[in-house]
Structures are given as structure tokens and as C-alpha cells.
Amino acid sequence: MDEIASNYARVSEQVVRAAERAGRSADEVTLVCAAKTKGPEVVRAALQAGATDIGENYVQEAQHKIRVIPEPANWHLIGHLQRNKAKLAVSLFRLVHSLDSLSLATELDRQGAKQGITVHALVEVNLAAEETKSGVRPDALDALFEGVSSLSHLQIDGLMAIPPAVSDPNEARPYFRTLARLRERYARLGATRMPLRELSMGTTQDFSVAIEEGATIVRVGRAIFGER
């Protein structure tokens, strides 16, 4: 548990340094601790070390942790969301990072209306059109934003992407820049009347580069919790 606290402190310092290199404040960047497959005690260690935001890939795994962890946290769904899990996801997560279709958007909106809340989500963009990844392709964003514009219980807060795997973190930089440009474009157009302030991009191997390119949320697991 001491190792997790040390790791969290080190990653937090790396976030600060990356923000400084980009002429930004570290306060502009939310560090989400990606806790896939990690048990509640491990997550508690991160929270006790100062973490405030926890990312989960699976709805039911998160449900168990949220039930047994007493420390307050902001819970993020960073993995793929199936429509049949939307009801539970809406009740558990502060932010869904993986909105990837109009049908899912419609279901999130429906569940938000039933629960009397506004659902906050990011559109996942498949920047390299990888068949093995979910996400909306860039050329389909216009149609998606048009489709969600009439949904009253869903707010699109920004964009998320996972670039192709690369050996050098700097090779991911063009993808991060593309996502930042897409966000700027749709924010400028006033797409769906949504704020589009957030850019969720960057993981253990490349989060410093992502921050330099404008990330407002980074999702870091291995550097904090160790190998899965």
C-alpha cells in the first residue's frame, strides 16, 4: 500500500511537470486512477494517498467497489458500455468516457430522465479507424452530434480517444493533436449546445505527451497500481 502512495505521488508530480512544459496549470488536468481488476483495498490506498478520481472498465466491478469503499470518490467509466448496463452506469458514474453510438446516447438520455439527472459523457473517437476498438470515427461525428442535440438529459462534456499502440510516446502526439482539433472544431460550432471542455486522452505510457497536447483528463493505471 505504501508503494501505491509513492506511485501516486510520482505520477502526480509528472502531471505537474508536463503541465508546466505546456504553459498550463496542473489544476486543469484530472488524474483518473484506472483501477481495472484491482481490489477495493488497493483502490482505498490510492484514495488515502490523495486520489479523487477512479476509473473502472466494468460496471459491475465498479458497483461492488463503490458499495464497500467508504472514502468519497468521483467514479469514471472508462471502458466500453453496453446498452443493457446503461441504467446501472447512470446511477454509479460521474462521467462516462465511452459514448460511441447514437443508440447508446439515446439510452443514457432515457435512463437519465427516469432517474431525474443529467448524464455526463464523453464521445469516444476511433482516430485510426481500428477495427478492434470501439468509438465513433471522425467522419461520423457530425451525424452523432446532430442526433444528440435534442436529448435533454445527456450532456456531452468532451471527447475521449485511445491512440494506436506505439513504442515511443511521441508517436501518439499526432493523434492527441487531432483529437484536440476535433474538440476545438465542434466547440466552435456550438455542437449540440454542449460545453465540450474535456479531452480524455493519455494513459501510463503517454500521459505526459497527452497533457502537453491539451489533455484535461488522463487515465493512469499501471504506473500507480502496478501490472495487472
Secondary structure per residue as TSV (DSSP state, phi and psi in degrees):
chain	resnum	aa	ss	phi	psi
A	1	M	-	360.0	-34.5
A	2	D	H	-63.4	-34.2
A	3	E	H	-65.1	-38.7
A	4	I	H	-64.1	-42.7
A	5	A	H	-60.8	-42.3
A	6	S	H	-64.8	-43.4
A	7	N	H	-62.5	-43.4
A	8	Y	H	-62.5	-42.0
A	9	A	H	-62.9	-41.1
A	10	R	H	-65.5	-45.2
A	11	V	H	-64.5	-39.7
A	12	S	H	-60.2	-40.1
A	13	E	H	-67.2	-37.7
A	14	Q	H	-64.5	-35.4
A	15	V	H	-62.5	-44.5
A	16	V	H	-60.6	-46.5
A	17	R	H	-65.4	-41.2
A	18	A	H	-64.1	-41.4
A	19	A	H	-63.1	-41.8
A	20	E	H	-61.9	-40.3
A	21	R	H	-61.9	-31.1
A	22	A	T	-91.1	3.1
A	23	G	T	70.9	30.1
A	24	R	-	-117.9	164.9
A	25	S	-	-90.3	141.0
A	26	A	G	-63.6	-20.1
A	27	D	G	-65.7	-16.4
A	28	E	G	-79.9	-7.3
A	29	V	-	-117.6	125.0
A	30	T	E	-95.5	124.2
A	31	L	E	-92.7	110.6
A	32	V	E	-97.3	121.1
A	33	C	E	-83.7	111.3
A	34	A	E	-81.2	110.0
A	35	A	-	-108.9	25.3
A	36	K	T	-52.2	128.6
A	37	T	T	70.8	-2.0
A	38	K	-	-88.0	140.3
A	39	G	-	-75.5	168.1
A	40	P	H	-57.2	-39.2
A	41	E	H	-65.5	-34.9
A	42	V	H	-67.6	-43.2
A	43	V	H	-64.0	-41.3
A	44	R	H	-59.2	-37.4
A	45	A	H	-62.0	-39.7
A	46	A	H	-66.4	-42.3
A	47	L	H	-64.1	-40.8
A	48	Q	H	-69.0	-20.7
A	49	A	T	-83.8	-6.2
A	50	G	T	121.5	-5.8
A	51	A	-	-64.1	148.4
A	52	T	-	-123.1	-18.2
A	53	D	E	-128.4	129.4
A	54	I	E	-121.7	132.0
A	55	G	E	-105.8	136.3
A	56	E	E	-128.1	146.0
A	57	N	S	-91.0	-26.2
A	58	Y	-	-124.1	132.5
A	59	V	H	-62.0	-48.2
A	60	Q	H	-71.1	-32.5
A	61	E	H	-64.2	-41.8
A	62	A	H	-64.9	-40.1
A	63	Q	H	-56.8	-44.0
A	64	H	H	-62.7	-45.5
A	65	K	H	-65.2	-42.9
A	66	I	H	-61.2	-35.2
A	67	R	H	-68.2	-36.3
A	68	V	H	-103.8	-10.8
A	69	I	-	-93.2	119.3
A	70	P	-	-79.0	-25.5
A	71	E	S	-67.8	140.9
A	72	P	-	-69.1	146.8
A	73	A	-	-158.1	155.7
A	74	N	E	-93.5	119.9
A	75	W	E	-100.9	131.3
A	76	H	E	-117.7	135.4
A	77	L	E	-93.1	112.1
A	78	I	-	-108.7	-4.1
A	79	G	S	-100.3	174.6
A	80	H	-	-61.2	139.6
A	81	L	-	-114.6	123.4
A	82	Q	-	-84.8	147.8
A	83	R	G	-59.3	-34.7
A	84	N	G	-72.9	-5.7
A	85	K	G	-105.3	3.8
A	86	A	H	-63.2	-41.2
A	87	K	H	-57.7	-47.9
A	88	L	H	-69.0	-40.8
A	89	A	H	-59.8	-41.8
A	90	V	H	-61.2	-35.3
A	91	S	H	-79.0	-18.3
A	92	L	H	-103.3	-37.4
A	93	F	-	-106.4	140.5
A	94	R	S	-73.5	-33.4
A	95	L	E	-146.9	130.5
A	96	V	E	-100.3	118.9
A	97	H	E	-87.7	-6.3
A	98	S	E	-124.7	40.0
A	99	L	E	-70.2	120.8
A	100	D	-	-133.5	12.1
A	101	S	-	-162.7	158.2
A	102	L	H	-67.9	-34.5
A	103	S	H	-63.6	-40.1
A	104	L	H	-68.3	-40.3
A	105	A	H	-58.3	-43.7
A	106	T	H	-63.9	-39.3
A	107	E	H	-70.1	-40.1
A	108	L	H	-61.9	-41.7
A	109	D	H	-62.4	-42.6
A	110	R	H	-63.1	-43.2
A	111	Q	H	-70.1	-35.6
A	112	G	H	-61.7	-41.5
A	113	A	H	-63.9	-42.0
A	114	K	H	-65.4	-35.1
A	115	Q	H	-92.9	-1.9
A	116	G	T	70.4	34.2
A	117	I	S	-134.8	163.4
A	118	T	-	-94.4	125.5
A	119	V	E	-86.8	129.9
A	120	H	E	-102.9	130.4
A	121	A	E	-145.1	159.4
A	122	L	E	-114.6	144.4
A	123	V	E	-84.1	122.8
A	124	E	E	-81.7	126.1
A	125	V	B	-109.8	127.5
A	126	N	-	-90.7	88.3
A	127	L	T	-65.3	-34.4
A	128	A	T	-104.7	13.0
A	129	A	-	51.5	45.6
A	130	E	-	-79.6	127.4
A	131	E	T	-65.5	-26.8
A	132	T	T	-85.0	-2.3
A	133	K	S	-117.4	148.2
A	134	S	-	-82.6	179.1
A	135	G	S	120.7	157.4
A	136	V	B	-87.2	132.2
A	137	R	-	-72.5	148.1
A	138	P	G	-52.6	-36.7
A	139	D	G	-75.7	-3.9
A	140	A	G	-104.9	1.8
A	141	L	H	-67.4	-38.3
A	142	D	H	-54.4	-48.6
A	143	A	H	-65.2	-39.6
A	144	L	H	-64.3	-47.7
A	145	F	H	-63.6	-36.4
A	146	E	H	-63.9	-40.4
A	147	G	H	-67.6	-35.0
A	148	V	H	-85.9	-7.0
A	149	S	T	-62.0	-24.0
A	150	S	T	-97.2	1.5
A	151	L	-	-85.2	122.7
A	152	S	S	-92.7	-12.3
A	153	H	S	-117.0	20.4
A	154	L	E	-130.4	127.2
A	155	Q	E	-118.1	125.3
A	156	I	E	-88.5	112.3
A	157	D	E	-90.9	-11.3
A	158	G	E	164.1	-156.0
A	159	L	E	-126.1	153.7
A	160	M	E	-133.2	148.1
A	161	A	-	-153.0	152.5
A	162	I	-	-121.1	106.5
A	163	P	-	-66.1	164.9
A	164	P	-	-57.7	151.5
A	165	A	-	-64.5	133.0
A	166	V	-	-134.5	157.8
A	167	S	S	-84.8	-29.1
A	168	D	S	-113.2	123.5
A	169	P	G	-53.0	-31.1
A	170	N	G	-66.7	-20.4
A	171	E	G	-69.9	-17.6
A	172	A	G	-83.7	-13.1
A	173	R	H	-56.7	-44.0
A	174	P	H	-60.3	-34.0
A	175	Y	H	-68.7	-41.5
A	176	F	H	-63.0	-40.0
A	177	R	H	-64.8	-38.7
A	178	T	H	-62.1	-44.3
A	179	L	H	-63.9	-40.6
A	180	A	H	-62.5	-40.1
A	181	R	H	-66.5	-39.3
A	182	L	H	-62.1	-44.0
A	183	R	H	-60.5	-45.0
A	184	E	H	-61.8	-40.4
A	185	R	H	-62.1	-49.4
A	186	Y	H	-74.2	-31.6
A	187	A	H	-65.3	-39.4
A	188	R	H	-67.1	-35.5
A	189	L	T	-78.0	-7.6
A	190	G	T	68.7	35.4
A	191	A	G	-55.6	127.4
A	192	T	G	55.2	15.8
A	193	R	G	58.9	28.2
A	194	M	-	-101.8	154.8
A	195	P	-	-70.7	-36.0
A	196	L	-	49.2	47.9
A	197	R	-	-87.1	-22.8
A	198	E	E	-97.6	143.2
A	199	L	E	-127.8	104.4
A	200	S	E	-94.5	104.4
A	201	M	-	-159.2	142.7
A	202	G	-	107.0	128.4
A	203	T	-	-127.1	-165.5
A	204	T	T	-49.7	-44.0
A	205	Q	T	-78.2	-18.1
A	206	D	T	-144.2	16.9
A	207	F	H	-66.1	-30.0
A	208	S	H	-65.1	-42.4
A	209	V	H	-63.6	-41.4
A	210	A	H	-60.6	-42.0
A	211	I	H	-63.6	-41.6
A	212	E	H	-59.8	-27.4
A	213	E	T	-97.6	7.9
A	214	G	T	111.8	6.3
A	215	A	-	-57.3	137.0
A	216	T	S	-105.5	-13.7
A	217	I	E	-137.4	130.3
A	218	V	E	-121.4	145.7
A	219	R	E	-115.2	103.4
A	220	V	E	-118.9	120.5
A	221	G	-	-113.6	-66.4
A	222	R	H	-59.1	-39.1
A	223	A	H	-67.7	-18.3
A	224	I	H	-102.1	-48.0
A	225	F	H	-98.4	-9.6
A	226	G	-	87.0	-178.7
A	227	E	-	-65.2	148.8
A	228	R	-	-80.2	360.0
